[in-house]
Amino acid sequence: MMRNLLFISPLLLLFGCDGFFGRKTDTEFLDVPVADSRPVAYVPIQPAWDGLSSPGDVIAGWDELIYVADRGTEEIISFDQAGNELGRFAVPGLYAIAQDRSLDILATGTRDTLISGTTFTLPAIYRIDLNKSGDYGLAQARITKVVVHPFYFRSSTPTSSDVAVRFTSIAPLADNSYYVSRTGPSNGSNQFGGPDDAVLTFNSSDTYISPVSISTNLGLFRDYIRQPSAVVSYAQPPQSPAVNSRGDFYFASLTSSAQLKVQSIRLEETAFGASFVAVNLPAGDTSKADGFLYTPNRFRQPSDVTLSGDGSNYLFVTDIATDSLYQFNALGYEGVNPPAGATSRKAIRVSFGGTGEGLTQFRDPSGVAWLNKIIYVADAGNGRILRFKLTTDFD
């Protein structure tokens, strides 16, 4: 176990002497992966699901439907896997969505709240029951609970700082508890409720537990996570008794000063309690791969992350600065494992993208989902959902 947790020196060296996130680094040298005629590559599945306004998030549900958060229309839209629209549901200020294993939709947005004659538009988490009326689906859905910031951890009147907070992502776990990534302007490490920039834990009844603190050999950091854009757990569809019950997660960060903008966090259970630990992943051995998740400055603006739910634990990352989709295996090697019979065991790079309107190009890819060996990308700038499948996964 401890061999896998020798993470501190590499990570903190990357963060540098100006604090553990280091100095801002020029990342203009980063390349954009391009899909070509490689024998192992992602190819588009046509047609694109177009006609959307600004699809900012996409998820594969535990009910095996596809849900899209259209930030332009502030609507959740459900599709079957063939792309047929099944229903819509409005959520004010809609930003991100998730579905827990009870098949409730969790959505982040805003809630207008009147306090002493003043209306505050505050960040909120909505729980939406798809079976409230006995007829399943978004068309019959009802909101059953709303968690409003900052009232889940304090009762005082909101401030302008509270109004500026955003819940950027939700990651349900196997037991229907969940993580929420939160970002905002107030980030004192000792402030009540923790820094605005944080990953929070909630139980399955939507009761707030605490922010996540990250352990390192230099101590425990309450403010380790900065400007989180996304969080993903290992509990991913399809429904199965074998759904991963680990509390580990990945998070993506938009902070310009972090050289590692996507990181793995492990939940360690001991006799003295649970703790979250930043995990080191290998980087640099080109006999294993041509790219690595933990290469410094690998990303510019990672917008979303997701994991495959078939036990392979492939990690997918969208980056709105490079308009690209990246794939990594569980060790952080960029690419997919070689097919059976291949002479080399080196990971095969399948990341791709670039700015444009082609079927392998994006404009601000803001969300990514995976189901049944198909990747779904919310191509926000082009108002569409694109789907892709590996050449080796076709029958």
Secondary structure as UniProt FT lines:
FT   HELIX           2..5
FT   HELIX           8..15
FT   TURN            17..18
FT   TURN            20..21
FT   TURN            28..29
FT   STRAND          42..49
FT   STRAND          55..60
FT   TURN            62..63
FT   STRAND          66..70
FT   TURN            71..74
FT   STRAND          75..79
FT   TURN            81..82
FT   STRAND          85..90
FT   TURN            92..93
FT   STRAND          96..99
FT   TURN            101..102
FT   STRAND          105..115
FT   TURN            116..117
FT   STRAND          118..129
FT   TURN            130..133
FT   HELIX           138..140
FT   STRAND          142..148
FT   TURN            149..153
FT   HELIX           160..163
FT   STRAND          166..172
FT   TURN            174..175
FT   STRAND          178..183
FT   TURN            189..190
FT   TURN            192..193
FT   STRAND          198..202
FT   TURN            204..205
FT   STRAND          208..211
FT   STRAND          214..216
FT   TURN            217..218
FT   STRAND          219..221
FT   STRAND          228..233
FT   TURN            241..242
FT   STRAND          249..253
FT   TURN            256..257
FT   STRAND          262..270
FT   TURN            271..272
FT   STRAND          273..278
FT   TURN            286..288
FT   TURN            293..294
FT   TURN            296..297
FT   STRAND          302..307
FT   STRAND          315..319
FT   TURN            320..323
FT   STRAND          324..328
FT   TURN            330..331
FT   STRAND          333..334
FT   TURN            340..341
FT   STRAND          352..353
FT   TURN            359..360
FT   STRAND          365..371
FT   TURN            372..373
FT   STRAND          374..379
FT   HELIX           380..382
FT   STRAND          384..390
FT   HELIX           391..393
//
